[in-house]
């Protein structure tokens, strides 16, 4: 399954779990951000990031170099949990 298909499935699953009034607010906020032009200043697919450190699920610090596999890395950012 392609990453885009996996992301579509995650979005569809999330939409079923988020109350309609909250989903409406989130959808409107996302639309406003897209229309603002902010996407032009975001990190683009294929961009090279500077080295960084993050905590893993066990609280241990892991470098991007150590986490990078031979095929690269997918970095996702979650704003929170609804």
N, CA, C and O atoms as a Maestro MAE file, in Angstrom:
{
 s_m_m2io_version
 :::
 2.0.0
}

f_m_ct {
 s_m_title
 :::
 protein
 m_atom[328] {
  # First column is atom index #
  i_m_mmod_type
  r_m_x_coord
  r_m_y_coord
  r_m_z_coord
  i_m_residue_number
  s_m_chain_name
  s_m_pdb_residue_name
  s_m_pdb_atom_name
  i_m_atomic_number
  :::
  1 25 0.855 -1.186 0.000 1 A "UNK " " N  " 7
  2 3 0.000 0.000 0.000 1 A "UNK " " CA " 6
  3 2 0.896 1.242 0.000 1 A "UNK " " C  " 6
  4 15 1.850 1.332 0.773 1 A "UNK " " O  " 8
  5 25 0.581 2.174 -0.857 2 A "UNK " " N  " 7
  6 3 1.336 3.424 -0.947 2 A "UNK " " CA " 6
  7 2 1.099 4.281 0.292 2 A "UNK " " C  " 6
  8 15 0.070 4.156 0.956 2 A "UNK " " O  " 8
  9 25 2.059 5.149 0.596 3 A "UNK " " N  " 7
  10 3 1.929 6.051 1.733 3 A "UNK " " CA " 6
  11 2 0.688 6.923 1.592 3 A "UNK " " C  " 6
  12 15 -0.018 7.150 2.574 3 A "UNK " " O  " 8
  13 25 0.413 7.408 0.402 4 A "UNK " " N  " 7
  14 3 -0.765 8.263 0.200 4 A "UNK " " CA " 6
  15 2 -2.048 7.507 0.521 4 A "UNK " " C  " 6
  16 15 -2.993 8.083 1.062 4 A "UNK " " O  " 8
  17 25 -2.084 6.219 0.189 5 A "UNK " " N  " 7
  18 3 -3.257 5.405 0.505 5 A "UNK " " CA " 6
  19 2 -3.381 5.180 2.011 5 A "UNK " " C  " 6
  20 15 -4.482 5.193 2.562 5 A "UNK " " O  " 8
  21 25 -2.248 4.975 2.665 6 A "UNK " " N  " 7
  22 3 -2.255 4.804 4.123 6 A "UNK " " CA " 6
  23 2 -2.744 6.075 4.808 6 A "UNK " " C  " 6
  24 15 -3.531 6.016 5.753 6 A "UNK " " O  " 8
  25 25 -2.276 7.220 4.329 7 A "UNK " " N  " 7
  26 3 -2.697 8.487 4.917 7 A "UNK " " CA " 6
  27 2 -4.181 8.738 4.688 7 A "UNK " " C  " 6
  28 15 -4.870 9.251 5.571 7 A "UNK " " O  " 8
  29 25 -4.673 8.381 3.510 8 A "UNK " " N  " 7
  30 3 -6.108 8.510 3.234 8 A "UNK " " CA " 6
  31 2 -6.921 7.640 4.190 8 A "UNK " " C  " 6
  32 15 -7.970 8.059 4.680 8 A "UNK " " O  " 8
  33 25 -6.438 6.443 4.450 9 A "UNK " " N  " 7
  34 3 -7.138 5.537 5.371 9 A "UNK " " CA " 6
  35 2 -7.128 6.094 6.794 9 A "UNK " " C  " 6
  36 15 -8.126 5.992 7.508 9 A "UNK " " O  " 8
  37 25 -6.019 6.673 7.203 10 A "UNK " " N  " 7
  38 3 -5.935 7.282 8.534 10 A "UNK " " CA " 6
  39 2 -6.912 8.450 8.632 10 A "UNK " " C  " 6
  40 15 -7.624 8.584 9.628 10 A "UNK " " O  " 8
  41 25 -6.947 9.292 7.603 11 A "UNK " " N  " 7
  42 3 -7.880 10.430 7.603 11 A "UNK " " CA " 6
  43 2 -9.328 9.955 7.694 11 A "UNK " " C  " 6
  44 15 -10.126 10.508 8.451 11 A "UNK " " O  " 8
  45 25 -9.654 8.937 6.923 12 A "UNK " " N  " 7
  46 3 -11.028 8.420 6.929 12 A "UNK " " CA " 6
  47 2 -11.382 7.840 8.294 12 A "UNK " " C  " 6
  48 15 -12.490 8.048 8.789 12 A "UNK " " O  " 8
  49 25 -10.455 7.121 8.899 13 A "UNK " " N  " 7
  50 3 -10.693 6.561 10.228 13 A "UNK " " CA " 6
  51 2 -10.841 7.638 11.283 13 A "UNK " " C  " 6
  52 15 -11.699 7.544 12.160 13 A "UNK " " O  " 8
  53 25 -10.003 8.663 11.198 14 A "UNK " " N  " 7
  54 3 -10.076 9.772 12.154 14 A "UNK " " CA " 6
  55 2 -11.395 10.515 12.025 14 A "UNK " " C  " 6
  56 15 -12.002 10.899 13.025 14 A "UNK " " O  " 8
  57 25 -11.831 10.715 10.799 15 A "UNK " " N  " 7
  58 3 -13.082 11.446 10.564 15 A "UNK " " CA " 6
  59 2 -14.265 10.752 11.219 15 A "UNK " " C  " 6
  60 15 -15.223 11.407 11.628 15 A "UNK " " O  " 8
  61 25 -14.202 9.430 11.320 16 A "UNK " " N  " 7
  62 3 -15.283 8.674 11.957 16 A "UNK " " CA " 6
  63 2 -15.266 8.816 13.475 16 A "UNK " " C  " 6
  64 15 -16.299 8.659 14.126 16 A "UNK " " O  " 8
  65 25 -14.091 9.115 14.043 17 A "UNK " " N  " 7
  66 3 -13.947 9.184 15.502 17 A "UNK " " CA " 6
  67 2 -14.085 10.600 16.058 17 A "UNK " " C  " 6
  68 15 -14.367 10.772 17.244 17 A "UNK " " O  " 8
  69 25 -13.893 11.601 15.225 18 A "UNK " " N  " 7
  70 3 -13.935 12.997 15.682 18 A "UNK " " CA " 6
  71 2 -15.378 13.483 15.619 18 A "UNK " " C  " 6
  72 15 -16.047 13.317 14.600 18 A "UNK " " O  " 8
  73 25 -15.860 14.086 16.712 19 A "UNK " " N  " 7
  74 3 -17.220 14.627 16.690 19 A "UNK " " CA " 6
  75 2 -17.390 15.628 15.541 19 A "UNK " " C  " 6
  76 15 -16.476 16.401 15.254 19 A "UNK " " O  " 8
  77 25 -18.558 15.615 14.885 20 A "UNK " " N  " 7
  78 3 -18.770 16.464 13.703 20 A "UNK " " CA " 6
  79 2 -18.460 17.946 13.926 20 A "UNK " " C  " 6
  80 15 -17.891 18.591 13.045 20 A "UNK " " O  " 8
  81 25 -18.823 18.492 15.081 21 A "UNK " " N  " 7
  82 3 -18.569 19.923 15.313 21 A "UNK " " CA " 6
  83 2 -17.072 20.210 15.403 21 A "UNK " " C  " 6
  84 15 -16.623 21.268 14.962 21 A "UNK " " O  " 8
  85 25 -16.294 19.287 15.965 22 A "UNK " " N  " 7
  86 3 -14.842 19.478 16.035 22 A "UNK " " CA " 6
  87 2 -14.213 19.263 14.665 22 A "UNK " " C  " 6
  88 15 -13.287 19.979 14.284 22 A "UNK " " O  " 8
  89 25 -14.709 18.287 13.934 23 A "UNK " " N  " 7
  90 3 -14.193 18.039 12.591 23 A "UNK " " CA " 6
  91 2 -14.428 19.242 11.688 23 A "UNK " " C  " 6
  92 15 -13.580 19.576 10.860 23 A "UNK " " O  " 8
  93 25 -15.569 19.888 11.844 24 A "UNK " " N  " 7
  94 3 -15.872 21.083 11.054 24 A "UNK " " CA " 6
  95 2 -14.873 22.195 11.348 24 A "UNK " " C  " 6
  96 15 -14.381 22.851 10.430 24 A "UNK " " O  " 8
  97 25 -14.573 22.408 12.625 25 A "UNK " " N  " 7
  98 3 -13.600 23.444 13.013 25 A "UNK " " CA " 6
  99 2 -12.227 23.105 12.443 25 A "UNK " " C  " 6
  100 15 -11.540 23.974 11.905 25 A "UNK " " O  " 8
  101 25 -11.833 21.844 12.561 26 A "UNK " " N  " 7
  102 3 -10.525 21.429 12.055 26 A "UNK " " CA " 6
  103 2 -10.435 21.589 10.541 26 A "UNK " " C  " 6
  104 15 -9.415 22.036 10.018 26 A "UNK " " O  " 8
  105 25 -11.504 21.223 9.844 27 A "UNK " " N  " 7
  106 3 -11.533 21.341 8.384 27 A "UNK " " CA " 6
  107 2 -11.433 22.802 7.959 27 A "UNK " " C  " 6
  108 15 -10.695 23.131 7.030 27 A "UNK " " O  " 8
  109 25 -12.171 23.676 8.635 28 A "UNK " " N  " 7
  110 3 -12.122 25.102 8.309 28 A "UNK " " CA " 6
  111 2 -10.736 25.683 8.589 28 A "UNK " " C  " 6
  112 15 -10.227 26.488 7.809 28 A "UNK " " O  " 8
  113 25 -10.130 25.273 9.707 29 A "UNK " " N  " 7
  114 3 -8.793 25.775 10.049 29 A "UNK " " CA " 6
  115 2 -7.765 25.306 9.019 29 A "UNK " " C  " 6
  116 15 -6.890 26.074 8.618 29 A "UNK " " O  " 8
  117 25 -7.868 24.059 8.596 30 A "UNK " " N  " 7
  118 3 -6.951 23.532 7.585 30 A "UNK " " CA " 6
  119 2 -7.113 24.279 6.270 30 A "UNK " " C  " 6
  120 15 -6.125 24.628 5.624 30 A "UNK " " O  " 8
  121 25 -8.358 24.523 5.874 31 A "UNK " " N  " 7
  122 3 -8.625 25.264 4.639 31 A "UNK " " CA " 6
  123 2 -8.018 26.667 4.726 31 A "UNK " " C  " 6
  124 15 -7.385 27.131 3.777 31 A "UNK " " O  " 8
  125 25 -8.212 27.340 5.863 32 A "UNK " " N  " 7
  126 3 -7.679 28.698 6.034 32 A "UNK " " CA " 6
  127 2 -6.155 28.700 5.953 32 A "UNK " " C  " 6
  128 15 -5.566 29.594 5.346 32 A "UNK " " O  " 8
  129 25 -5.516 27.705 6.562 33 A "UNK " " N  " 7
  130 3 -4.056 27.625 6.490 33 A "UNK " " CA " 6
  131 2 -3.594 27.420 5.049 33 A "UNK " " C  " 6
  132 15 -2.652 28.074 4.602 33 A "UNK " " O  " 8
  133 25 -4.245 26.525 4.329 34 A "UNK " " N  " 7
  134 3 -3.863 26.280 2.931 34 A "UNK " " CA " 6
  135 2 -4.023 27.544 2.090 34 A "UNK " " C  " 6
  136 15 -3.163 27.863 1.269 34 A "UNK " " O  " 8
  137 25 -5.127 28.261 2.297 35 A "UNK " " N  " 7
  138 3 -5.392 29.477 1.528 35 A "UNK " " CA " 6
  139 2 -4.459 30.620 1.902 35 A "UNK " " C  " 6
  140 15 -4.295 31.559 1.123 35 A "UNK " " O  " 8
  141 25 -3.844 30.558 3.081 36 A "UNK " " N  " 7
  142 3 -2.944 31.625 3.524 36 A "UNK " " CA " 6
  143 2 -1.614 31.625 2.775 36 A "UNK " " C  " 6
  144 15 -0.879 32.612 2.803 36 A "UNK " " O  " 8
  145 25 -1.310 30.521 2.110 37 A "UNK " " N  " 7
  146 3 -0.032 30.422 1.407 37 A "UNK " " CA " 6
  147 2 1.081 29.838 2.265 37 A "UNK " " C  " 6
  148 15 2.232 29.790 1.831 37 A "UNK " " O  " 8
  149 25 0.756 29.397 3.471 38 A "UNK " " N  " 7
  150 3 1.778 28.883 4.386 38 A "UNK " " CA " 6
  151 2 2.490 27.653 3.837 38 A "UNK " " C  " 6
  152 15 3.638 27.387 4.194 38 A "UNK " " O  " 8
  153 25 1.818 26.905 2.973 39 A "UNK " " N  " 7
  154 3 2.429 25.684 2.442 39 A "UNK " " CA " 6
  155 2 3.706 25.972 1.650 39 A "UNK " " C  " 6
  156 15 4.580 25.111 1.543 39 A "UNK " " O  " 8
  157 25 3.811 27.174 1.100 40 A "UNK " " N  " 7
  158 3 4.998 27.531 0.322 40 A "UNK " " CA " 6
  159 2 6.250 27.612 1.194 40 A "UNK " " C  " 6
  160 15 7.362 27.439 0.695 40 A "UNK " " O  " 8
  161 25 6.079 27.872 2.492 41 A "UNK " " N  " 7
  162 3 7.233 28.017 3.380 41 A "UNK " " CA " 6
  163 2 7.506 26.756 4.205 41 A "UNK " " C  " 6
  164 15 8.416 26.738 5.034 41 A "UNK " " O  " 8
  165 25 6.719 25.708 3.978 42 A "UNK " " N  " 7
  166 3 6.900 24.467 4.727 42 A "UNK " " CA " 6
  167 2 7.997 23.613 4.116 42 A "UNK " " C  " 6
  168 15 8.383 23.789 2.960 42 A "UNK " " O  " 8
  169 25 8.483 22.692 4.918 43 A "UNK " " N  " 7
  170 3 9.451 21.721 4.420 43 A "UNK " " CA " 6
  171 2 8.769 20.909 3.328 43 A "UNK " " C  " 6
  172 15 7.653 20.423 3.510 43 A "UNK " " O  " 8
  173 25 9.440 20.766 2.202 44 A "UNK " " N  " 7
  174 3 8.863 20.073 1.057 44 A "UNK " " CA " 6
  175 2 9.341 18.624 1.000 44 A "UNK " " C  " 6
  176 15 10.389 18.278 1.546 44 A "UNK " " O  " 8
  177 25 8.563 17.798 0.338 45 A "UNK " " N  " 7
  178 3 8.938 16.401 0.143 45 A "UNK " " CA " 6
  179 2 10.300 16.347 -0.532 45 A "UNK " " C  " 6
  180 15 10.536 17.028 -1.530 45 A "UNK " " O  " 8
  181 25 11.181 15.542 0.013 46 A "UNK " " N  " 7
  182 3 12.513 15.378 -0.557 46 A "UNK " " CA " 6
  183 2 13.536 16.367 -0.018 46 A "UNK " " C  " 6
  184 15 14.717 16.277 -0.352 46 A "UNK " " O  " 8
  185 25 13.097 17.314 0.814 47 A "UNK " " N  " 7
  186 3 14.024 18.306 1.365 47 A "UNK " " CA " 6
  187 2 15.009 17.636 2.319 47 A "UNK " " C  " 6
  188 15 14.688 16.627 2.946 47 A "UNK " " O  " 8
  189 25 16.189 18.195 2.422 48 A "UNK " " N  " 7
  190 3 17.195 17.711 3.352 48 A "UNK " " CA " 6
  191 2 17.106 18.547 4.628 48 A "UNK " " C  " 6
  192 15 17.216 19.773 4.589 48 A "UNK " " O  " 8
  193 25 16.906 17.876 5.743 49 A "UNK " " N  " 7
  194 3 16.819 18.571 7.023 49 A "UNK " " CA " 6
  195 2 18.180 18.582 7.693 49 A "UNK " " C  " 6
  196 15 18.994 17.688 7.459 49 A "UNK " " O  " 8
  197 25 18.437 19.579 8.521 50 A "UNK " " N  " 7
  198 3 19.674 19.542 9.305 50 A "UNK " " CA " 6
  199 2 19.569 18.412 10.331 50 A "UNK " " C  " 6
  200 15 18.460 17.997 10.669 50 A "UNK " " O  " 8
  201 25 20.685 17.912 10.825 51 A "UNK " " N  " 7
  202 3 20.636 16.863 11.850 51 A "UNK " " CA " 6
  203 2 19.816 17.334 13.055 51 A "UNK " " C  " 6
  204 15 19.844 18.512 13.412 51 A "UNK " " O  " 8
  205 25 19.094 16.409 13.673 52 A "UNK " " N  " 7
  206 3 18.292 16.757 14.841 52 A "UNK " " CA " 6
  207 2 18.224 15.583 15.797 52 A "UNK " " C  " 6
  208 15 18.533 14.448 15.434 52 A "UNK " " O  " 8
  209 25 17.812 15.874 17.038 53 A "UNK " " N  " 7
  210 3 17.627 14.872 18.079 53 A "UNK " " CA " 6
  211 2 16.184 14.901 18.530 53 A "UNK " " C  " 6
  212 15 15.590 15.970 18.671 53 A "UNK " " O  " 8
  213 25 15.614 13.713 18.758 54 A "UNK " " N  " 7
  214 3 14.252 13.594 19.265 54 A "UNK " " CA " 6
  215 2 14.217 12.493 20.308 54 A "UNK " " C  " 6
  216 15 15.047 11.584 20.298 54 A "UNK " " O  " 8
  217 25 13.249 12.584 21.207 55 A "UNK " " N  " 7
  218 3 13.054 11.508 22.174 55 A "UNK " " CA " 6
  219 2 12.174 10.434 21.539 55 A "UNK " " C  " 6
  220 15 11.195 10.747 20.861 55 A "UNK " " O  " 8
  221 25 12.525 9.168 21.762 56 A "UNK " " N  " 7
  222 3 11.686 8.086 21.260 56 A "UNK " " CA " 6
  223 2 10.600 7.772 22.288 56 A "UNK " " C  " 6
  224 15 10.478 8.470 23.295 56 A "UNK " " O  " 8
  225 25 9.819 6.733 22.041 57 A "UNK " " N  " 7
  226 3 8.708 6.399 22.934 57 A "UNK " " CA " 6
  227 2 9.178 5.968 24.318 57 A "UNK " " C  " 6
  228 15 8.380 5.922 25.255 57 A "UNK " " O  " 8
  229 25 10.453 5.655 24.457 58 A "UNK " " N  " 7
  230 3 11.014 5.249 25.748 58 A "UNK " " CA " 6
  231 2 11.721 6.402 26.451 58 A "UNK " " C  " 6
  232 15 12.320 6.217 27.510 58 A "UNK " " O  " 8
  233 25 11.648 7.598 25.854 59 A "UNK " " N  " 7
  234 3 12.290 8.768 26.440 59 A "UNK " " CA " 6
  235 2 13.779 8.863 26.151 59 A "UNK " " C  " 6
  236 15 14.459 9.738 26.687 59 A "UNK " " O  " 8
  237 25 14.290 7.976 25.314 60 A "UNK " " N  " 7
  238 3 15.705 8.000 24.965 60 A "UNK " " CA " 6
  239 2 15.921 8.935 23.780 60 A "UNK " " C  " 6
  240 15 15.103 8.980 22.862 60 A "UNK " " O  " 8
  241 25 17.012 9.671 23.802 61 A "UNK " " N  " 7
  242 3 17.330 10.582 22.710 61 A "UNK " " CA " 6
  243 2 17.888 9.788 21.533 61 A "UNK " " C  " 6
  244 15 18.788 8.964 21.690 61 A "UNK " " O  " 8
  245 25 17.341 10.051 20.366 62 A "UNK " " N  " 7
  246 3 17.769 9.374 19.139 62 A "UNK " " CA " 6
  247 2 18.110 10.443 18.111 62 A "UNK " " C  " 6
  248 15 17.354 11.395 17.921 62 A "UNK " " O  " 8
  249 25 19.238 10.283 17.458 63 A "UNK " " N  " 7
  250 3 19.630 11.245 16.417 63 A "UNK " " CA " 6
  251 2 18.959 10.883 15.103 63 A "UNK " " C  " 6
  252 15 18.635 9.723 14.847 63 A "UNK " " O  " 8
  253 25 18.760 11.889 14.286 64 A "UNK " " N  " 7
  254 3 18.180 11.636 12.967 64 A "UNK " " CA " 6
  255 2 19.093 10.727 12.157 64 A "UNK " " C  " 6
  256 15 18.613 9.906 11.374 64 A "UNK " " O  " 8
  257 25 20.384 10.863 12.333 65 A "UNK " " N  " 7
  258 3 21.332 10.015 11.595 65 A "UNK " " CA " 6
  259 2 21.157 8.550 11.980 65 A "UNK " " C  " 6
  260 15 21.219 7.671 11.121 65 A "UNK " " O  " 8
  261 25 20.940 8.281 13.267 66 A "UNK " " N  " 7
  262 3 20.768 6.901 13.726 66 A "UNK " " CA " 6
  263 2 19.422 6.336 13.269 66 A "UNK " " C  " 6
  264 15 19.309 5.139 13.002 66 A "UNK " " O  " 8
  265 25 18.412 7.184 13.178 67 A "UNK " " N  " 7
  266 3 17.075 6.726 12.811 67 A "UNK " " CA " 6
  267 2 16.908 6.562 11.304 67 A "UNK " " C  " 6
  268 15 16.014 5.852 10.843 67 A "UNK " " O  " 8
  269 25 17.759 7.212 10.556 68 A "UNK " " N  " 7
  270 3 17.648 7.185 9.095 68 A "UNK " " CA " 6
  271 2 18.035 5.812 8.565 68 A "UNK " " C  " 6
  272 15 19.132 5.320 8.829 68 A "UNK " " O  " 8
  273 25 17.142 5.211 7.829 69 A "UNK " " N  " 7
  274 3 17.435 3.930 7.200 69 A "UNK " " CA " 6
  275 2 17.987 4.156 5.808 69 A "UNK " " C  " 6
  276 15 18.141 5.297 5.373 69 A "UNK " " O  " 8
  277 25 18.285 3.079 5.111 70 A "UNK " " N  " 7
  278 3 18.849 3.219 3.764 70 A "UNK " " CA " 6
  279 2 17.871 3.831 2.765 70 A "UNK " " C  " 6
  280 15 18.285 4.333 1.720 70 A "UNK " " O  " 8
  281 25 16.565 3.791 3.082 71 A "UNK " " N  " 7
  282 3 15.570 4.340 2.160 71 A "UNK " " CA " 6
  283 2 15.082 5.714 2.576 71 A "UNK " " C  " 6
  284 15 14.183 6.269 1.944 71 A "UNK " " O  " 8
  285 25 15.651 6.261 3.610 72 A "UNK " " N  " 7
  286 3 15.231 7.585 4.057 72 A "UNK " " CA " 6
  287 2 14.332 7.519 5.274 72 A "UNK " " C  " 6
  288 15 14.308 6.518 5.991 72 A "UNK " " O  " 8
  289 25 13.596 8.587 5.501 73 A "UNK " " N  " 7
  290 3 12.788 8.713 6.699 73 A "UNK " " CA " 6
  291 2 11.518 9.480 6.371 73 A "UNK " " C  " 6
  292 15 11.525 10.395 5.548 73 A "UNK " " O  " 8
  293 25 10.442 9.103 7.016 74 A "UNK " " N  " 7
  294 3 9.204 9.869 6.938 74 A "UNK " " CA " 6
  295 2 9.025 10.527 8.286 74 A "UNK " " C  " 6
  296 15 8.969 9.846 9.311 74 A "UNK " " O  " 8
  297 25 8.937 11.830 8.297 75 A "UNK " " N  " 7
  298 3 8.782 12.588 9.530 75 A "UNK " " CA " 6
  299 2 7.372 13.141 9.571 75 A "UNK " " C  " 6
  300 15 6.949 13.850 8.657 75 A "UNK " " O  " 8
  301 25 6.645 12.820 10.626 76 A "UNK " " N  " 7
  302 3 5.292 13.356 10.785 76 A "UNK " " CA " 6
  303 2 5.233 14.158 12.069 76 A "UNK " " C  " 6
  304 15 5.958 13.885 13.026 76 A "UNK " " O  " 8
  305 25 4.368 15.142 12.075 77 A "UNK " " N  " 7
  306 3 4.212 15.989 13.245 77 A "UNK " " CA " 6
  307 2 2.738 15.965 13.626 77 A "UNK " " C  " 6
  308 15 1.876 16.318 12.822 77 A "UNK " " O  " 8
  309 25 2.455 15.551 14.843 78 A "UNK " " N  " 7
  310 3 1.087 15.530 15.340 78 A "UNK " " CA " 6
  311 2 0.916 16.702 16.291 78 A "UNK " " C  " 6
  312 15 1.691 16.867 17.233 78 A "UNK " " O  " 8
  313 25 -0.104 17.517 16.041 79 A "UNK " " N  " 7
  314 3 -0.352 18.690 16.885 79 A "UNK " " CA " 6
  315 2 -0.957 18.304 18.217 79 A "UNK " " C  " 6
  316 15 -0.816 19.048 19.188 79 A "UNK " " O  " 8
  317 25 -1.606 17.200 18.294 80 A "UNK " " N  " 7
  318 3 -2.246 16.816 19.540 80 A "UNK " " CA " 6
  319 2 -3.136 15.621 19.328 80 A "UNK " " C  " 6
  320 15 -3.123 14.986 18.273 80 A "UNK " " O  " 8
  321 25 -3.903 15.329 20.343 81 A "UNK " " N  " 7
  322 3 -4.804 14.171 20.291 81 A "UNK " " CA " 6
  323 2 -6.225 14.642 20.567 81 A "UNK " " C  " 6
  324 15 -6.471 15.367 21.531 81 A "UNK " " O  " 8
  325 25 -7.149 14.230 19.722 82 A "UNK " " N  " 7
  326 3 -8.529 14.621 19.911 82 A "UNK " " CA " 6
  327 2 -9.321 13.439 20.389 82 A "UNK " " C  " 6
  328 15 -10.526 13.553 20.614 82 A "UNK " " O  " 8
  :::
 }
 m_bond[327] {
  # First column is bond index #
  i_m_from
  i_m_to
  i_m_order
  :::
  1 1 2 1
  2 2 3 1
  3 3 4 2
  4 3 5 1
  5 5 6 1
  6 6 7 1
  7 7 8 2
  8 7 9 1
  9 9 10 1
  10 10 11 1
  11 11 12 2
  12 11 13 1
  13 13 14 1
  14 14 15 1
  15 15 16 2
  16 15 17 1
  17 17 18 1
  18 18 19 1
  19 19 20 2
  20 19 21 1
  21 21 22 1
  22 22 23 1
  23 23 24 2
  24 23 25 1
  25 25 26 1
  26 26 27 1
  27 27 28 2
  28 27 29 1
  29 29 30 1
  30 30 31 1
  31 31 32 2
  32 31 33 1
  33 33 34 1
  34 34 35 1
  35 35 36 2
  36 35 37 1
  37 37 38 1
  38 38 39 1
  39 39 40 2
  40 39 41 1
  41 41 42 1
  42 42 43 1
  43 43 44 2
  44 43 45 1
  45 45 46 1
  46 46 47 1
  47 47 48 2
  48 47 49 1
  49 49 50 1
  50 50 51 1
  51 51 52 2
  52 51 53 1
  53 53 54 1
  54 54 55 1
  55 55 56 2
  56 55 57 1
  57 57 58 1
  58 58 59 1
  59 59 60 2
  60 59 61 1
  61 61 62 1
  62 62 63 1
  63 63 64 2
  64 63 65 1
  65 65 66 1
  66 66 67 1
  67 67 68 2
  68 67 69 1
  69 69 70 1
  70 70 71 1
  71 71 72 2
  72 71 73 1
  73 73 74 1
  74 74 75 1
  75 75 76 2
  76 75 77 1
  77 77 78 1
  78 78 79 1
  79 79 80 2
  80 79 81 1
  81 81 82 1
  82 82 83 1
  83 83 84 2
  84 83 85 1
  85 85 86 1
  86 86 87 1
  87 87 88 2
  88 87 89 1
  89 89 90 1
  90 90 91 1
  91 91 92 2
  92 91 93 1
  93 93 94 1
  94 94 95 1
  95 95 96 2
  96 95 97 1
  97 97 98 1
  98 98 99 1
  99 99 100 2
  100 99 101 1
  101 101 102 1
  102 102 103 1
  103 103 104 2
  104 103 105 1
  105 105 106 1
  106 106 107 1
  107 107 108 2
  108 107 109 1
  109 109 110 1
  110 110 111 1
  111 111 112 2
  112 111 113 1
  113 113 114 1
  114 114 115 1
  115 115 116 2
  116 115 117 1
  117 117 118 1
  118 118 119 1
  119 119 120 2
  120 119 121 1
  121 121 122 1
  122 122 123 1
  123 123 124 2
  124 123 125 1
  125 125 126 1
  126 126 127 1
  127 127 128 2
  128 127 129 1
  129 129 130 1
  130 130 131 1
  131 131 132 2
  132 131 133 1
  133 133 134 1
  134 134 135 1
  135 135 136 2
  136 135 137 1
  137 137 138 1
  138 138 139 1
  139 139 140 2
  140 139 141 1
  141 141 142 1
  142 142 143 1
  143 143 144 2
  144 143 145 1
  145 145 146 1
  146 146 147 1
  147 147 148 2
  148 147 149 1
  149 149 150 1
  150 150 151 1
  151 151 152 2
  152 151 153 1
  153 153 154 1
  154 154 155 1
  155 155 156 2
  156 155 157 1
  157 157 158 1
  158 158 159 1
  159 159 160 2
  160 159 161 1
  161 161 162 1
  162 162 163 1
  163 163 164 2
  164 163 165 1
  165 165 166 1
  166 166 167 1
  167 167 168 2
  168 167 169 1
  169 169 170 1
  170 170 171 1
  171 171 172 2
  172 171 173 1
  173 173 174 1
  174 174 175 1
  175 175 176 2
  176 175 177 1
  177 177 178 1
  178 178 179 1
  179 179 180 2
  180 179 181 1
  181 181 182 1
  182 182 183 1
  183 183 184 2
  184 183 185 1
  185 185 186 1
  186 186 187 1
  187 187 188 2
  188 187 189 1
  189 189 190 1
  190 190 191 1
  191 191 192 2
  192 191 193 1
  193 193 194 1
  194 194 195 1
  195 195 196 2
  196 195 197 1
  197 197 198 1
  198 198 199 1
  199 199 200 2
  200 199 201 1
  201 201 202 1
  202 202 203 1
  203 203 204 2
  204 203 205 1
  205 205 206 1
  206 206 207 1
  207 207 208 2
  208 207 209 1
  209 209 210 1
  210 210 211 1
  211 211 212 2
  212 211 213 1
  213 213 214 1
  214 214 215 1
  215 215 216 2
  216 215 217 1
  217 217 218 1
  218 218 219 1
  219 219 220 2
  220 219 221 1
  221 221 222 1
  222 222 223 1
  223 223 224 2
  224 223 225 1
  225 225 226 1
  226 226 227 1
  227 227 228 2
  228 227 229 1
  229 229 230 1
  230 230 231 1
  231 231 232 2
  232 231 233 1
  233 233 234 1
  234 234 235 1
  235 235 236 2
  236 235 237 1
  237 237 238 1
  238 238 239 1
  239 239 240 2
  240 239 241 1
  241 241 242 1
  242 242 243 1
  243 243 244 2
  244 243 245 1
  245 245 246 1
  246 246 247 1
  247 247 248 2
  248 247 249 1
  249 249 250 1
  250 250 251 1
  251 251 252 2
  252 251 253 1
  253 253 254 1
  254 254 255 1
  255 255 256 2
  256 255 257 1
  257 257 258 1
  258 258 259 1
  259 259 260 2
  260 259 261 1
  261 261 262 1
  262 262 263 1
  263 263 264 2
  264 263 265 1
  265 265 266 1
  266 266 267 1
  267 267 268 2
  268 267 269 1
  269 269 270 1
  270 270 271 1
  271 271 272 2
  272 271 273 1
  273 273 274 1
  274 274 275 1
  275 275 276 2
  276 275 277 1
  277 277 278 1
  278 278 279 1
  279 279 280 2
  280 279 281 1
  281 281 282 1
  282 282 283 1
  283 283 284 2
  284 283 285 1
  285 285 286 1
  286 286 287 1
  287 287 288 2
  288 287 289 1
  289 289 290 1
  290 290 291 1
  291 291 292 2
  292 291 293 1
  293 293 294 1
  294 294 295 1
  295 295 296 2
  296 295 297 1
  297 297 298 1
  298 298 299 1
  299 299 300 2
  300 299 301 1
  301 301 302 1
  302 302 303 1
  303 303 304 2
  304 303 305 1
  305 305 306 1
  306 306 307 1
  307 307 308 2
  308 307 309 1
  309 309 310 1
  310 310 311 1
  311 311 312 2
  312 311 313 1
  313 313 314 1
  314 314 315 1
  315 315 316 2
  316 315 317 1
  317 317 318 1
  318 318 319 1
  319 319 320 2
  320 319 321 1
  321 321 322 1
  322 322 323 1
  323 323 324 2
  324 323 325 1
  325 325 326 1
  326 326 327 1
  327 327 328 2
  :::
 }
}
